[in-house]
């Protein structure tokens, strides 16, 4: 970021440069999402904050604190109290808060290092258990190529999120969540749409994990337990788990889930390499069932076709291939939480290192595991992969270990999803009390069972696991990871390049006014074509990227719906049925 600011142009003094009284409204006197604050004002403070951060020494990563979510010995509890205390202040009471106290409270909130963020991003991965299935629906060449492209674009989207964040976040006006990027680049409507999409995406992810748990416990019980009861058991535990409001309270449990997933990966790899695929179950969710059912259909003597691989895209299998690709989108679905990570970093521009490193790590782990599964199981590669294991004992071990990890993940999704709904919809639109107040805590506790009940209805009504994953990916995760970042970046770059300081435009810290000399349409057109040939090329690319992602979303929804219609033709797949979707003998 090569923009410069005048360090003397500070509204922290009641007087301007020439001694005249400033009419500036101090940041602490503003509403949290004040539509009267212009982009220029956000950008002015962001540039000043970035200049300050360049002089700060990068914090060291204490891996013991990161892994165990513990506070350091010299952690200042007063800082936490200050942040919470200022948040509890009503707007009229903030006149007693000085400018320095306000910005110091924001600084106290920013303590994370880039190493800690690298860890958090890698723990946010949603499990590689569908990569082998995805490769089976796409073939070796297209599968690896598309995973590589999607991985790179996910990293690029993370870069854009960081790029926009650095230009609109400041100590005076901190950006706390994904919706804040939409609000400060495109306005209130974009913020509402983003927050609703994020909350709905997390709700659907909760439903996806509920399905996973239901199928796991159903298989472990050898289908003796009514299938509809399995999600109910999961929901009952979730009621209590999600009552924990603070993420730090999960502590080592959240990290335990990562090691459980790794254990399932290693167990399944060992068993898959030394045993046959689970032929019987392949009709319910294997790559062959998605692209060409004849490749998994036994002959008259009950012999299944040999394992085969596709080098290129399977013929006449567009819907199945797209559904397979959408299951892979889950691998890169963590971008929606990047703003939360950035908001807690002491030096946010170090996020680039954490993000690119984590994306490469996720890409390598997922692709290695997926290629391994597809090599040994071919068209029988199942979604999820640990249920494609033919040895019942090891399949049960994978089911039990993964369901514990799924339960932990569901608690986190429920926690974050309810907070997004509460803080950005109930508080802003319906003026609900803040979550840190006693009435807010009571309302939160009441929302939890409703949230989980909705997840239960989704899980019970759509027991087709990989079909539901395709719906989630196409409707929400694609947009949150690939559509919104270029959209936000486009709005940000257009507005910052539309400012003409040499003509007196921009934010004036002396008066607190923003000077604009053209209409909105003229400014935006000029902003799109400003910044030099390279910037204009990026603007055009972001438009193409945005439209291509929307197109993929539409195509994905079509494929997901068609796949779900075909899946529900199977008599086992009935809503709220006692028959498990995995039970072929029912």
GUPABA-516148 format. One record per residue (C-alpha): x negated, y negated, z. Coordinates in steps of 0.5 Angstrom, whole numbers, plus 500, padded with zeros to 3 digits. Layout:
N
XYZ ...
! end
This chain:
586
500500500 496494497 501489500 499483505 502479510 500473513 499475521 501468523 508469520 510471527 517470529 515472536 514465538 520461539 516456534 515456527 508454523 510447524 513446531 520447528 525451532 526458529 533460528 531467528 535473531 530477535 530485533 532487540 539483539 541486532 545492532 542499531 545499523 546492522 548491515 546483515 538485516 536485509 531489506 525484506 526483513 525491514 519491509 516485512 515488519 513495516 507492513 505488519 506495523 502499518 496494519 496495526 496502526 490502521 486499527 489505532 484511533 488518531 490522536 487528538 491535537 492538544 494545541 496547548 501542549 504543542 505550542 508550549 511543548 508541554 507533556 499532557 497530564 496523563 503522560 507516562 514517564 515510565 514509557 520515557 524511562 523504558 525507551 531510554 533504559 533500552 537504549 542504554 542496554 548493551 547488546 549482550 544485556 538485551 536478552 532479558 528484554 522481551 519482544 513485547 517490551 521492545 515493541 511497546 517501548 517503540 510504541 510509547 515513543 510515537 505520540 504525535 498527531 498530524 496536527 502537531 506535525 503540521 505546526 512543526 513543519 510550519 515552524 521550520 520555515 527559514 524566513 521569507 526575507 529573500 523572496 522579493 529579491 528572488 522575484 526581482 532576479 527572475 521576473 514576475 512570470 518565471 519567479 512565480 512559476 518557479 516558486 510554484 514548481 519548487 514548492 510542489 516538488 518539495 511537497 512531492 519530495 515530502 511524499 516520497 520520504 513518507 512513502 519510503 518511511 512507511 515501507 521500512 519503519 516498524 516497531 521492531 526496527 524504528 527509523 529515527 533519522 534521514 540517514 536511516 532511509 538511505 541505509 535501508 534502501 541503498 546501504 551503509 555508504 548512502 547513510 554516511 553520505 546522507 548524515 554528513 550532508 545533513 550535518 554539514 547543511 545544518 552547520 552552513 545554516 548556522 553560519 548563515 544565521 551568524 552572518 544575519 546576526 552580524 549584519 543586524 548588530 552592525 547596522 544597529 550600531 551604525 557601524 561603530 562596532 567592529 564587524 568581526 566582533 559581531 559574530 563573536 558576540 553571537 557565538 558566545 551566546 550560542 556556546 551557552 544556548 546550545 549546551 541545552 541538549 533536549 529540544 523540549 527544553 527550548 519550550 515556548 522560546 522556539 515558538 516565540 521565534 515564529 511570532 517574532 518572524 511574523 512581526 518582522 513581516 508585518 512591520 516591514 510590509 507596512 513600512 515598505 508600502 509607505 516609504 522609499 526603498 533603501 537606495 544606498 544599500 542596494 548595491 550590496 545585495 539587491 535584485 538589481 545588483 545581481 542582474 543589472 547594476 545599471 538599474 540601481 546606479 544613480 545619475 550625476 545628480 545622485 538621483 536613483 533610477 525609478 522602480 521597475 519590474 521584469 515580467 520575464 527573465 532579465 536578459 544576460 543575467 543567468 548567474 544572478 537569476 540562478 542565485 536569486 532562485 537559490 535563495 528561494 530554495 531556503 523556503 522549502 529546506 525543511 524536508 531533511 527533518 521530516 523523518 524525525 517528525 514521522 518517527 514520533 507520529 502515532 499514525 505516520 500515514 496521516 503525515 501526508 495531510 500535515 505535509 501537504 497542508 504545511 507546504 501550501 501554507 508556506 508557499 502562500 505566505 512566502 509568495 504573498 510576502 515576496 510579491 508585496 515586497 517586489 511590487 513596492 521595491 522592484 529592482 531595489 528588493 534587498 536580501 534580507 528584506 527588512 534591511 531594505 527599509 529606508 527608515 532607520 528606526 523601523 530598520 533597527 526594529 526589524 534588525 533587533 527583532 529578527 536577530 533574536 529570532 535568528 539566535 533562537 534558530 541558531 541554537 536549534 540548528 546547532 543542537 540538531 546538527 551536533 546530534 546528527 554528527 555525534 549519533 551518526 558519525 562519532 558513535 558509529 564510526 569512532 564508538 563514542 559513548 551514547 549521548 545519554 551517558 555522562 561521558 557522552 554529555 561531556 563530549 557533547 559539551 566539548 563539541 559545542 564550542 568547536 562547532 560554533 567556532 567553525 560557524 564563526 570562521 565561515 561567517 567572518 570569511 564570507 560576509 556576503 549574505 545572499 552569496 553565502 545563501 546561494 552556496 548553502 542552497 546549491 551545495 546541500 539544501 537542493 540535494 537534501 530536499 530534491 535529490 535524495 528523496 527520489 533516489 531513496 524512493 527508487 531504491 525502495 520501489 525497485 527492491 520491494 517489487 523485486 520480491 517474488 513471494 509466489 516463488 518463495 522469495 522474501 523474508 521467512 519469519 520462521 527461520 529468520 532467513 531471506 530467500 533470494 534466487 537471483 543475482 543482485 543485478 538481475 533482481 534490481 533490473 527486474 525490480 525496476 521493470 516490475 509493478 506495472 506500467 504506472 510503477 515503471 513510469 514512476 521509476 523512470 520519472 524518479 531517475 529523471 528527477 534525481 538527475 535534474 536535481 543533480 544538474 541544478 546543484 551543479 549549475 547552482 554551485 557554478 552561479 554561486 561561486 561566480 557570484 561570490 567572486 564578483 562580490 569579493 571584488 568589492 573592497 568592503 568584503 574582506 575576511 575578518 575585517 572590522 569594516 561592515 559589509 553594509 557600510 558604504 562609507 568605510 
! end
